[in-house]
């Protein structure tokens, strides 16, 4: 787990214009509990495993909501792998104000991987970043981005399977993070 020393406002805009890497920024959308809105997000439409992860994070039962995401295949002379990220925040003005509140989530995810004997060749790198949520009273604190990178596989099918398994494990864990506060950044 690391901290990126910069900050951003949320919501952030996105123009949907394709960049050189083939991706585009479509901006922040608050979609907690809105499956139709989640399914309409272009980054999720092309990756069913990332969609399932976003659905898990944004379920009414969690104390989290998604902030951003992207994913894509990497196919080169070394083989095939997948790479991407999911960014989320704790839906609590007081909880996001202190970065230490993300550590228990990180710690228990690590324990979850260990106790479930998760063995897929995947790295999950957690990074906190400053943010100010401007829509409902300028709540400032941190978001958490998990960068996910699978190892190389011999086939695209195997790489896609490992990606889905890895995001499935992350989804299974994050859907269990409860709401522990009532000082919501965004209304439930």
C-alpha positions as CSV (number, residue, x, y, z in Angstrom):
1,X,0.0,0.0,0.0
2,X,1.3,3.4,-0.9
3,X,0.2,7.0,-1.0
4,X,0.2,9.2,-4.1
5,X,0.9,12.8,-3.1
6,X,-1.6,14.6,-5.3
7,X,-5.3,15.4,-5.0
8,X,-8.2,15.6,-7.4
9,X,-11.8,16.9,-7.3
10,X,-14.6,14.4,-7.6
11,X,-16.8,14.5,-9.7
12,X,-14.2,14.9,-12.5
13,X,-15.2,15.3,-16.1
14,X,-14.3,13.3,-19.0
15,X,-14.8,14.0,-22.7
16,X,-14.8,10.4,-24.0
17,X,-12.1,11.2,-26.6
18,X,-9.8,8.3,-27.3
19,X,-6.2,8.6,-26.2
20,X,-3.2,7.1,-27.8
21,X,-3.6,4.0,-25.6
22,X,-7.1,3.4,-27.0
23,X,-8.9,4.3,-23.7
24,X,-10.9,7.4,-22.9
25,X,-12.0,9.1,-19.7
26,X,-15.7,9.3,-19.4
27,X,-15.7,11.1,-16.0
28,X,-17.0,10.2,-12.6
29,X,-20.6,9.0,-12.2
30,X,-22.1,8.1,-8.8
31,X,-23.8,4.7,-9.5
32,X,-24.2,3.0,-6.2
33,X,-27.1,0.6,-6.3
34,X,-27.9,1.5,-9.9
35,X,-27.1,-1.5,-12.0
36,X,-28.4,0.0,-15.3
37,X,-26.1,3.0,-14.8
38,X,-23.2,0.7,-14.1
39,X,-23.9,-1.3,-17.3
40,X,-23.9,1.9,-19.3
41,X,-20.3,2.8,-18.3
42,X,-18.2,2.2,-21.4
43,X,-15.2,0.9,-19.5
44,X,-17.4,-1.8,-17.9
45,X,-19.2,-2.7,-21.1
46,X,-16.1,-4.3,-22.6
47,X,-15.0,-6.3,-19.5
48,X,-17.5,-8.5,-17.7
49,X,-15.1,-9.3,-14.8
50,X,-14.6,-5.6,-14.1
51,X,-18.4,-5.0,-14.4
52,X,-18.9,-7.8,-11.7
53,X,-16.3,-6.1,-9.5
54,X,-18.0,-2.7,-9.9
55,X,-21.4,-4.2,-9.2
56,X,-20.0,-5.8,-6.0
57,X,-18.5,-2.5,-4.7
58,X,-21.6,-0.5,-5.5
59,X,-24.1,-2.9,-4.0
60,X,-26.4,-1.3,-1.3
61,X,-24.8,-3.6,1.3
62,X,-21.3,-2.2,1.1
63,X,-19.9,0.9,2.7
64,X,-18.0,1.7,-0.5
65,X,-18.7,3.2,-3.9
66,X,-16.6,3.2,-7.1
67,X,-14.8,6.3,-8.4
68,X,-13.1,5.0,-11.6
69,X,-11.9,2.0,-13.5
70,X,-10.2,0.8,-16.7
71,X,-8.8,-2.5,-18.0
72,X,-7.3,-4.0,-21.0
73,X,-5.4,-6.9,-22.5
74,X,-1.7,-6.9,-23.0
75,X,-0.6,-9.1,-25.8
76,X,3.1,-9.1,-26.8
77,X,6.0,-11.3,-27.6
78,X,6.1,-12.4,-23.9
79,X,2.6,-13.8,-24.0
80,X,-0.8,-12.5,-22.8
81,X,-1.9,-10.8,-19.6
82,X,-4.4,-8.3,-18.4
83,X,-4.0,-5.0,-16.5
84,X,-6.3,-2.4,-15.0
85,X,-7.5,-0.7,-11.9
86,X,-10.6,0.0,-9.8
87,X,-10.8,3.1,-7.6
88,X,-13.2,3.3,-4.7
89,X,-14.0,5.4,-1.7
90,X,-15.5,4.7,1.7
91,X,-18.9,6.4,1.7
92,X,-18.2,8.3,4.9
93,X,-17.0,11.9,5.3
94,X,-15.2,11.1,8.6
95,X,-13.7,7.8,7.3
96,X,-12.2,9.2,4.1
97,X,-10.6,12.0,6.1
98,X,-8.1,9.6,7.7
99,X,-6.0,7.4,5.3
100,X,-5.6,4.8,8.1
101,X,-9.3,3.7,7.6
102,X,-8.3,2.0,4.3
103,X,-5.6,-0.1,6.0
104,X,-8.1,-2.6,7.6
105,X,-9.6,-3.3,4.1
106,X,-6.2,-3.8,2.6
107,X,-5.1,-6.0,5.6
108,X,-8.2,-8.2,5.6
109,X,-8.0,-8.6,1.8
110,X,-4.4,-9.9,2.2
111,X,-5.6,-12.3,4.9
112,X,-8.5,-13.4,2.7
113,X,-6.1,-14.2,-0.2
114,X,-3.9,-16.2,2.2
115,X,-6.6,-18.2,3.9
116,X,-8.4,-19.0,0.6
117,X,-5.1,-20.2,-0.9
118,X,-5.5,-17.8,-3.8
119,X,-2.7,-18.8,-6.2
120,X,-3.4,-16.9,-9.5
121,X,-0.3,-15.1,-10.8
122,X,-1.7,-11.6,-10.0
123,X,-0.5,-8.6,-8.2
124,X,-2.8,-6.2,-6.4
125,X,-1.1,-2.9,-5.7
126,X,-3.1,-0.5,-3.4
127,X,-2.6,3.2,-3.7
128,X,-4.3,6.0,-1.7
129,X,-4.8,9.4,-3.2
130,X,-6.2,12.7,-2.0
131,X,-9.6,13.7,-3.2
132,X,-12.3,16.3,-2.5
133,X,-15.9,15.3,-3.1
134,X,-17.5,18.6,-4.1
135,X,-21.1,17.7,-4.7
136,X,-22.4,17.6,-1.1
137,X,-20.3,19.9,1.0
138,X,-16.6,19.5,0.0
139,X,-15.7,16.3,1.9
140,X,-11.9,15.9,1.7
141,X,-9.8,12.8,2.3
142,X,-8.6,9.8,0.3
143,X,-9.7,7.3,-2.3
144,X,-8.1,3.9,-2.9
145,X,-7.0,2.5,-6.2
146,X,-6.2,-1.1,-6.6
147,X,-4.0,-1.7,-9.7
148,X,-4.4,-5.3,-10.9
149,X,-1.8,-7.0,-13.1
150,X,-1.9,-10.7,-14.1
151,X,1.3,-12.6,-15.0
152,X,1.9,-13.7,-18.6
153,X,0.0,-16.7,-20.0
154,X,0.6,-18.7,-23.1
155,X,-2.9,-18.0,-24.5
156,X,-5.4,-15.1,-24.5
157,X,-8.1,-17.5,-23.1
158,X,-5.9,-18.4,-20.1
159,X,-5.1,-14.8,-19.4
160,X,-8.8,-13.9,-19.5
161,X,-9.5,-16.7,-17.1
162,X,-6.9,-15.5,-14.6
163,X,-8.2,-12.0,-14.9
164,X,-11.7,-13.1,-14.2
165,X,-10.6,-15.2,-11.2
166,X,-8.5,-12.4,-9.8
167,X,-11.3,-9.8,-10.1
168,X,-13.8,-12.4,-8.8
169,X,-11.7,-12.8,-5.6
170,X,-11.5,-9.0,-5.1
171,X,-15.2,-8.6,-5.7
172,X,-16.1,-11.4,-3.3
173,X,-14.0,-9.6,-0.6
174,X,-15.0,-6.0,-1.3
175,X,-18.7,-6.9,-1.3
176,X,-18.3,-7.8,2.4
177,X,-17.1,-4.3,3.5
178,X,-19.9,-3.0,5.6
179,X,-21.2,0.5,6.0
180,X,-20.1,1.6,9.4
181,X,-21.0,5.3,9.4
182,X,-24.0,7.4,8.6
183,X,-22.2,10.6,7.6
184,X,-22.4,9.7,3.9
185,X,-20.5,11.5,1.2
186,X,-23.3,10.5,-1.2
187,X,-26.8,9.8,0.0
188,X,-27.6,6.0,0.1
